[in-house]
């Protein structure tokens, strides 16, 4: 009875007229990556780009995310609306316990109320938390609203380095349940899509490739004289080849005594102390500078201060599906990527296909390549030109086109279904 009532209520609400008297389609983007420009993440940048892309094409877009702290129910940011809901994630943070699941029905009610008020035609869901995936999915299915999952990272990969064997199994199970019920599943690399299709038995016809995308606005500092030879954006992670990275820098330092390296995004605490200790053990104390995190909007200004950017990924076979987000930071800055990792990975293919850096499997080999490159202004200039071309092809206005086209197809199919009801 509830299901029928909700469906009738949703169908009875025709789309809102726009200011010009036409009809505006409505897109709801549910994400745990909603943030402001001053504290943006790579995932948050993609969420905002998605909103802007659809808004420019006449859609009414609402961003929805878990409420945190004392945030308002609905606020205006960057000329777009953001709505915060009290969901499982909100209560888990408050209780510091997964026992927050007992309030699952209350989370569902929050989504039901939000859906009935905004009346979306399509829902896009993006997040790492399994509950971010499944809560709105259940409501959307109840209301027969098409669902698109934007999968930036999957628990197939994240579970390799995240503690808790049983918890990771549960996360993958919920993720599989959700993705297998989506109308579309968007992935960021071909290998990632193959992995999702194989592990979760997804229908290939529901899969869409949409790379992470790049902000092609020219960052301040482009063309200035570099202060550093190499920049590494972000602290060491479990899924990086941290030891290989240190060996590479130590060897390069012996080949290039004037070497200057910047680690950007190093917070005070145990992780910084360990990195300082590791650098000292490899004789790199005077070579590397550690800088605290900066707002996402400031990252490009720092990457432009280096001649090259470093990416070192784990040799775990599953991570062949990944392209590091920092690779896009380096691309936008117009600096070559020095990649230490598997030569048959998506990251290696990213560098090679666009001609924007060097790919090596050993620290020694990469040190030799980097030493030659950093002294070759002509080669650096060529990489800069290649990066400009690559950034243009990976601009949001380009990579989001298939996303939009498939969403529009879903909308037309849904309209046809409603016309028959």
Secondary structure, DSSP 8 states (H G I E B T S, - for coil): -HHHHHHHHHHHS---B-TTSSB--EEEEEES----GGG--HHHHHHHHHHHHHHHTT-EEEEEEE--TT--SEEEETTEEEEEE--HHHHHHHHTSGGGGGGHHHHHHHHHHHHHHH--SEEEEE-SSHHHHHHHHHHHHHTT-EEEEE-SS-HHHHTTTSS-HHHHHHHHHHHHHHHTT-SEEEESSHHHHHHHHHHHT--GGGEEE----B--S--TTTTS--SEEEEEES---TTB-HHHHHHHHHHHHHH-TT--EEEE---SSHHHHHHHHHHHHTT-TTTEEEE----HHHHHHHHTTEEEEEEEB---GGGGG---HHHHHHHHHT-EEEEES-TTSHHHHHHHHHT-EEEESSHHHHHHHHHHHHT-HHHHHHHHHHHHHHHHHTBHHHHTHHHHHHHHHHHHHHHHHHHH-
